[in-house]
Amino acid sequence: MAGGAGTRFGKPKQYESLGERRVVDWSLDVAQRVSDVVVLVVPAARTEDDEPLADVVVAGGDSRSDSVRAGLSAVPGDATYVLVHDAARPVPVVDVWQRVVAALEDGAGAVVPVVPVTDTLRERDGATVDRSRLVAVQTPQGFAADVLRAAHASGGDATDDATLAEAIGAKVVLVDGDVRNIKITDASDLALAELYVR
């Protein structure tokens, strides 16, 4: 998923330089290592760009879920599993991808990598939240292909695909993520990712 405009970052962060490559290239490289087909979803104006690490390039939609549906339409019909990954998480933590795939192979319909929440959390009204009950969600999220297709058939919208899968009754299995699997939101995140990819 590389179709965002990068509003909070100030420009499309997926095309920023990270090490010797673009941010998106790091994600594409890992995807190539663990997948048979890589579908890259990009802004509509970039569909003609040369993307040698992607097998298929499609234009994204108005929302994240619309963009996932656009990408899903390009996934081969005989695919067994589909992994959805945000290009804004470029650090190549291959073992996270492998854990997601392993859980799918063990029979899970939906898999989400997570990491513990380490900060103390408070609700806006001042109540402290028990952080031991919470985890932070990462990508790639993995799905049995039929589960993901069914989850998106309603045309619903969510900040992640596991939420849509849960809405149709799928059980979401959690696997260990990695604290290095950061999401680039601002320039400081890009600087930290630079350290990790070295």
C-alpha positions as CSV (number, residue, x, y, z in Angstrom):
1,M,0.0,0.0,0.0
2,A,1.7,3.1,-1.3
3,G,-1.2,5.2,-2.4
4,G,-1.2,7.9,0.3
5,A,-0.6,11.6,-0.2
6,G,1.6,11.9,3.0
7,T,-0.5,14.7,4.4
8,R,1.0,14.6,7.9
9,F,4.5,14.2,6.5
10,G,4.0,17.1,4.0
11,K,4.6,15.1,0.8
12,P,4.3,11.4,-0.3
13,K,6.8,9.8,2.2
14,Q,6.8,6.5,0.3
15,Y,9.0,8.2,-2.3
16,E,11.5,9.8,0.1
17,S,15.1,8.6,0.1
18,L,16.0,6.0,2.8
19,G,19.6,4.8,2.6
20,E,20.4,4.1,-1.1
21,R,16.7,3.5,-2.0
22,R,13.2,5.0,-1.8
23,V,11.1,4.2,1.3
24,V,8.7,2.1,-0.9
25,D,11.6,0.0,-2.3
26,W,12.5,-1.5,1.1
27,S,8.9,-2.8,1.5
28,L,8.8,-4.1,-2.0
29,D,12.1,-6.0,-1.6
30,V,10.7,-7.8,1.5
31,A,7.4,-8.5,-0.2
32,Q,9.3,-10.1,-3.2
33,R,11.1,-12.4,-0.8
34,V,8.0,-13.8,0.8
35,S,5.4,-13.6,-1.9
36,D,4.7,-15.1,-5.3
37,V,3.0,-11.9,-6.7
38,V,3.5,-8.3,-5.5
39,V,0.8,-5.8,-6.2
40,L,1.8,-2.2,-5.6
41,V,-1.0,0.4,-5.0
42,V,0.1,3.9,-5.8
43,P,-1.4,7.4,-6.3
44,A,-3.2,7.6,-9.6
45,A,-0.6,10.0,-11.1
46,R,2.2,7.4,-10.5
47,T,0.7,4.3,-12.2
48,E,3.0,4.7,-15.2
49,D,6.2,4.9,-13.1
50,D,8.7,2.1,-13.6
51,E,8.5,-0.2,-10.6
52,P,10.7,-3.2,-11.3
53,L,10.1,-4.7,-7.8
54,A,6.3,-4.9,-8.4
55,D,4.6,-7.4,-10.5
56,V,1.5,-5.3,-10.9
57,V,0.9,-1.6,-10.3
58,V,-2.6,-0.2,-9.7
59,A,-4.0,3.2,-8.7
60,G,-5.3,3.6,-5.2
61,G,-8.7,5.1,-4.2
62,D,-10.0,7.9,-2.0
63,S,-9.6,5.9,1.3
64,R,-7.2,3.3,2.5
65,S,-9.9,0.6,2.2
66,D,-10.7,1.7,-1.3
67,S,-7.0,1.4,-2.1
68,V,-6.8,-2.1,-0.6
69,R,-9.8,-3.1,-2.7
70,A,-8.1,-1.8,-5.8
71,G,-5.0,-3.9,-5.0
72,L,-7.1,-6.9,-4.1
73,S,-8.7,-6.8,-7.5
74,A,-5.3,-7.3,-9.1
75,V,-4.4,-10.3,-6.8
76,P,-4.6,-13.6,-8.8
77,G,-7.9,-15.4,-8.2
78,D,-6.2,-18.6,-7.1
79,A,-4.2,-16.8,-4.4
80,T,-4.3,-18.7,-1.1
81,Y,-3.1,-15.9,1.2
82,V,-2.9,-12.1,0.9
83,L,-0.6,-9.9,2.9
84,V,-1.4,-6.2,3.2
85,H,1.6,-4.0,4.1
86,D,2.0,-0.3,4.4
87,A,4.9,1.1,2.4
88,A,5.4,3.6,5.2
89,R,6.8,0.6,7.3
90,P,10.0,0.1,5.3
91,V,12.4,-1.5,7.8
92,P,13.0,-5.0,6.5
93,V,11.9,-7.1,9.4
94,V,11.6,-10.3,7.4
95,D,10.9,-12.5,10.4
96,V,7.6,-10.5,11.1
97,W,6.4,-11.4,7.6
98,Q,7.4,-15.0,8.1
99,R,5.5,-15.2,11.4
100,V,2.4,-13.9,9.7
101,V,2.7,-16.4,6.9
102,A,3.3,-19.3,9.3
103,A,0.2,-18.4,11.3
104,L,-1.8,-18.5,8.0
105,E,-0.3,-21.8,7.1
106,D,-1.4,-23.0,10.6
107,G,-5.0,-22.2,9.7
108,A,-5.6,-18.6,10.8
109,G,-8.0,-16.6,8.7
110,A,-6.6,-13.2,9.7
111,V,-3.2,-12.4,11.3
112,V,-1.9,-9.2,12.8
113,P,1.6,-8.5,14.1
114,V,1.6,-6.5,17.3
115,V,4.0,-5.0,19.9
116,P,3.4,-4.2,23.5
117,V,2.4,-0.6,24.4
118,T,5.2,0.8,26.6
119,D,3.9,4.3,27.4
120,T,1.6,5.1,30.2
121,L,-1.8,5.8,28.6
122,R,-4.6,8.1,29.8
123,E,-8.0,8.8,28.6
124,R,-8.8,12.4,27.8
125,D,-11.0,12.7,30.9
126,G,-7.9,11.8,33.0
127,A,-8.4,8.1,33.7
128,T,-5.3,5.9,33.3
129,V,-5.7,2.9,30.9
130,D,-4.3,-0.5,31.8
131,R,-1.7,-0.8,29.1
132,S,-1.2,-4.5,29.7
133,R,-4.5,-5.1,27.9
134,L,-3.3,-3.2,24.8
135,V,-1.0,-3.8,21.9
136,A,0.0,-1.6,19.0
137,V,-0.9,-3.0,15.6
138,Q,1.6,-3.3,12.7
139,T,1.7,-4.6,9.1
140,P,1.9,-6.8,7.2
141,Q,-1.5,-8.1,8.1
142,G,-2.2,-11.5,6.6
143,F,-5.4,-13.1,5.5
144,A,-6.8,-16.2,3.9
145,A,-7.7,-14.7,0.5
146,D,-11.4,-15.6,0.7
147,V,-11.6,-13.9,4.2
148,L,-10.0,-10.7,2.9
149,R,-12.2,-10.7,-0.2
150,A,-15.3,-11.2,1.9
151,A,-14.3,-8.5,4.4
152,H,-14.0,-6.0,1.6
153,A,-17.1,-7.1,-0.3
154,S,-19.3,-4.8,1.8
155,G,-17.4,-1.7,0.7
156,G,-16.7,-0.8,4.3
157,D,-13.9,1.5,5.5
158,A,-11.5,1.0,8.4
159,T,-8.0,2.0,9.4
160,D,-6.9,-1.6,9.0
161,D,-8.1,-4.7,7.3
162,A,-8.3,-6.9,10.4
163,T,-11.1,-4.6,11.6
164,L,-13.1,-5.4,8.5
165,A,-12.3,-9.1,8.8
166,E,-13.6,-9.1,12.4
167,A,-16.8,-7.4,11.3
168,I,-17.6,-10.5,9.2
169,G,-16.8,-12.9,12.0
170,A,-13.2,-13.8,11.3
171,K,-11.0,-14.5,14.3
172,V,-7.9,-12.4,14.3
173,V,-4.7,-14.2,15.5
174,L,-2.0,-12.0,17.0
175,V,1.7,-12.7,16.3
176,D,4.8,-10.9,17.6
177,G,5.7,-7.8,15.6
178,D,9.0,-5.9,16.0
179,V,9.7,-2.5,17.6
180,R,11.9,-1.7,14.6
181,N,8.8,-2.1,12.3
182,I,8.0,1.6,12.7
183,K,5.6,3.6,10.6
184,I,7.0,6.8,9.1
185,T,4.7,9.7,10.0
186,D,7.2,12.6,10.2
187,A,10.8,13.5,9.5
188,S,12.0,12.1,12.9
189,D,10.6,8.6,12.0
190,L,12.5,8.8,8.7
191,A,15.7,9.5,10.5
192,L,15.1,6.6,12.9
193,A,14.3,4.3,9.9
194,E,17.7,5.3,8.4
195,L,19.5,4.0,11.5
196,Y,17.5,0.7,11.4
197,V,18.1,0.0,7.7
198,R,21.9,0.5,8.2
